[in-house]
């Protein structure tokens, strides 16, 4: 268990959370030393506990977003359990919730309902679309938000919509919730007052879509979906090698193009080929150029191609699967891996970006209701 004082040591966060967005926000608060008490449904818990069984029988999403938390199982619709929650809020600094639309108001957990009795409490609500407007009552899953925010219009190859392969809308909203809570805690040092934080998944995701939105300013045509390649730069994307793998590379200017032809393709004649003499023509004739590159790479393994690209100072990357990431030499060299305890044993965990082993809090992932007895005793209650 981490014992050194952290930036948020002494801060108590109570979170009625499920899935990804709120748990991701509060896990980052826990990383920084906050005490996070996770309210879960008795017998069921956060439904992310049951997404899969890939980590020694436990769910991968849950393991990722719930370390260093305490689990308190309460049915907050029952008066007795609701009273426990309200007593818990007497000592809380932050209340986070990503309940169904309207649920926090019905439970008396809105900032408006709480601010008189708890003037210093910071209340953060994460929802799909916000508490007002025509979409406020719509269900909001990650893929639905990606779709509403236009993300699917810029991914894939243009033949059919393609979602981002991780819960990017949830992660995005959770990141803004985390930073907004940090700012509110900082402001409270001066004002001694809490505040209401309203995080919409749609608004968070649309903020991340700023480039394609401005690219289409005043009804200009949007960027062309290009899969893993770039719509306006070529060569920029994955290219197959002779061992059945792929290498990602990107050419940014004519100097790099000349180096690439001479030192990687080892065919300086390609440099002066009229079809490829500038980026615009390379984009126009990308299919022909792709054939030239794949032919050259067919005699190389991925490692050999990367070695040539590195020697020519051409930007490149391995196209890793997850095992490649688990074993990534850069993460190992920087000692970024540690371990956390779970109800099913110890598992590896990546240290939070920006924090070293001695700085990050990396405590156990809780079992459902694991801390009920201790928390109720702390509150002077029995159940």
N, C-alpha and C positions, 0 to 999 in steps of 0.2 A: 504493500500500500504506500502511496506517495505521502510523505510527511512534511516536506519543505513548504514554507508559505508561498502561495501563488498570488498573482495579481488580484484575483477575485475571492481570495480567502475571506470568510466572514459574510459573504453574500449568499442568501438562501433563495432558491428558485423553486417554485411549485409549478408543475406542468401537467395539464390535462392534455395528453398528446398521444398521437398514433401515427402510423405509417412513417413518413420520412421528413417532411418539412420541419415540424416542430422538434422532433427528436434530434435532427441534425443541428438545429440552432442550439438546443440545450446541451448537447454533448460538447459543443465547442465552449460553452460557458463552463461546463464541468472540467474540460481540459485546462482552463485557466484558474481552476481552484474553487469555483462556486459549488455550493451544496445543491444538488438537483434532486428533488423528490418527485418521482414520476408516479402520477395517479393512474392506476389501471383498473379495468373491470375485473371483479372477482371471478376466478375460474376460467377466464378467457384471456384477459390481458390485452395489451396492444395487439391488434390483429396482424401486425408485422411479425409477431412471434411465430406465425404459422405460414408465412410466405413460402418457405421451403425448409428442408432439413439438411442443408449442405455442409454445415459446420458441426460435425460430431452430433448430428441430430437436431441442431439448433438452426435458426434462420439466418441467412447471410446478411440481410438488411438489418436485422435486429442487433446482431453482434457488432456491426459497423457503427451504429448510431446510438448505442445505449451503455457504453462503458461508463464507469465512475458515477453511476446514479444509484439512488435508493428507490426500491419499488414498494409502493403503498397501494394495496388493493382496496378500493372503495367503490361502492355503488352510490354515486353522488345524487341519484334520484331518490334514494331513501333518506328520510329526515335525519336519522341517526348518523349516517355516513356523511351527509351534507354538513352536519354540525362539526364533524371532525375536520372536514376541509376548511370550514370557516375559521376554526380555531387555529389551524395550521397557517392560515393567511395572516394571523396576528403577528407572526414573527417573520413573514416573508418579505423579501425585497422586490421580487419579480413574480408575476403570474403569467405563464405562457399557455396558450390553448389553440388547438386547431380542430375544434369540434365541428359538427355539422352546422350549416347555416341556422342561426337563431338559437342554438342550444345554450350558448353562454348567457344570453339575455334571459332565457327561461330559467336558468339556474341561479340567476342573481349574481353572475360573475363578470358583468360588464364593468368597465372603468367607472361609468356613471353611477352604477349601483354601489360600488365599493369605495369611491374616493372620499366620502365623508368620514367613514370609519377608519379608512386606511389611506390617509393623505399622501404618504410616502411611497405607496405601492405603484410599481410600474406594471401596466397590464399590456401584454402583447397578444393580439389576435391575428392568427394566420388563416386566411380563407382563400377560396378559389378566385373570387371576383370582387370581394369587398362587401360591406354591409349595406350599400345602397346600389341603385341602378337596376336595370331590367334583368341582369344575369345573377343577382345576388343569391337566389335560391337554387341555382343550378349546381348539380354535382360537379366536382372538379377533380379529375384524376390527372396524373402527370401527362399522359399522352393527349388528353383533351385540351389541356392548357398549351402544350406544344402546338397543337393544331390551331387553336384560336389566336395564338400569338404570331402565327405565320412561319414558325420554325420549319414546318414540313414543306414550305414552298422553296426553301433554300438548301434542303438536304436531298439525298438520293441522286438519281441520275436523270430525273425529269420524266421517266416512264411511269412511275407511280410514287406516291408520297412515301417517305421513309423517315421514321422517327429517330431521334438520337438514342443510342443504345443504353443510356443510363437515365435515372430519374432527374433530368436536368432542371425541370420546372420546380420540383420539390427542393432540390439542392439550392437553386437560385433563391427561392423564397426564404429558405432557412438561413442562407448567408445574409440576406438583408435583415432578417429578424435579429440575428446575432449582432450585427454591427449597429443596428438601431438600439438594441438593448444596452450595448456598451456606451453609446452616446448618451442615452437617457440616464444611466448610472453616473456618468461624468457630470451631466447637467444637474443632477440631484444634489451633488456636492455643494453647488451654489444656491440652488433654489429651495432645497429641502422638501421638494414636492415630487410626487410621482407624475406619471403621464399615461396617456393612451397611445399605443403603437398599433397601427392598422396596416398589416402586410397582405397584399393581394398577390396571389401567384401569377395572375395575368399581368399585372403591372410590373412585377419583378421580371418576368420573362420578356415582356415588350421592351423594357430598358436594355436588356441584353441584345435585342434585335435592332439597336440604334443604327448600325452601319447599313443593313439592307433597307431600313426605312428611309434614311436620308439618300441612299442610292436611288430610290424610286421617287424622290421628291418631285412634286407637281406632276404626278402620273407618268414619270419616266418608267421604261420597262425595267423589271426586276433582274437581279443577277440570275444567270442560268445555272440550275443545279448541275453539278459536275462530279457527283460521287466523291471519291477521295482525291480527285484532281482539282485544279484551280480553273475557274471559268475564263480568267483573263491573263494567265501566265502559263507558258509552256516551254520546256518540260517542267511540270510541278505535279507530282503524284507518285503512285506506286508503279514499279516496273518489275516484271517477273525475271528471276534468275534461273540458271541452269539446274539448280538443285530443288526446284519446285517452290521456292520461297519468293518473297518480294522485298524490294528495297524502295523506300520513299526518298525522293530527292527533289530539290527545287533550285532552279536557275533564276537569279534575280537581275542580272545585267549582262552586257555583251562580253565583258572581260571573263566572267564566269563561264559563259557559253563557249568562248574560245578555249579556255582551260579544259572544259568538259570534253570537247571534241578531241583535243590533242592528247590529254592525259588519261581519260577514262574510256572514251570510244576508240581512242588511238587511230583516229581517222580525221586528219585535219581538213580533208576535202569537204567534209560535211559543213564546216564553218562557212565556206563560200558558196554552198548550194543555194541557188536563188530562192528556193522554197523556204529557206530557214535563216535568212540573213538578218532578220530582226524579230522581236517578240511577236509583233502582230502577224507576221507571216508564219511563224512557228505555231501560233494558235490556230490560224486558218488551215494549216496543213498538218495538224497534230496527228492524224492517223498515219500519215506517211512517216513522220518523225518517230512516232512510237514504234513502228516496225523496225527502223534503223537501230533504236536503242535496245529493244528486246532481242534483236539478232546479236548485237554485241554482248549483251548480258547473258545470252544463252550458253556462252562458253565459261561463265564465271559462277561460283557459288555466291550466296548472299554476303558471306563474310569477305570474300575476295572483292566483290563490287564495292562494299563499304570501305575497304582499305584503299582502293583506288580513289574513291570520292573524297575520303579524308586527305589523302596525299595531294589532291588537286584543290583542296579548300572549298569543296562543293558541299553545301548543306545537305545532310542526309539523315535518315533514321531507319532503324529496323522496324519492320511491321510485326510487332510482338503480339502473341496471344497472352492470356493471363499467366501461364506458367513462365513466360518470358519476363513478365513484370515481377512476379514473385522472386525470380532469380536475377533481377537486373543488377549488373555489376556496379552501377553508379549509386544505387540505393545502399548496396552492401558497403561500398567504399566509404560512404558518408555516415555509416552506422545508424541508418534510419529505422531499423527494426527493433522492436522490443516485444514484450509479451503481456497479455492480459488474462486474468482468470475469468472463466465462465462456469455456469452450472454443469457443463459437460467437460471441464478440464481447461488447461491452459492452451491458448491459441496465439499465433503471432499477430502483431498489430503495428501499423505504421505510425511513427511519431507525427504529431501535428506539424504542418509546415510552419517554419519560423521558430520552433521550439526544439530544444535539445533534450536528451534523456533526463537530465537533472532538473529541467524546467517544467516538463509536461506532467500532468496528473493522468496516470494510466491505471486506474483501479478497476475492480471487477465489473463484469456485466451481471446484473441482478437476476435472480429467479423471481417469478411472479409472486408478489406479496412477501418477499423475503424480509422486508424491514418493518412489517406491520407491528409486531410486538414492540420493537425498540422505539418506533416513532410514537405509538400510542402511550407507551410508558413515559416518554419524554414530555408528552402533552398532559400527563396526569390522568390519562383515560385508560379504560380497559374495554375489551371487546370480545 
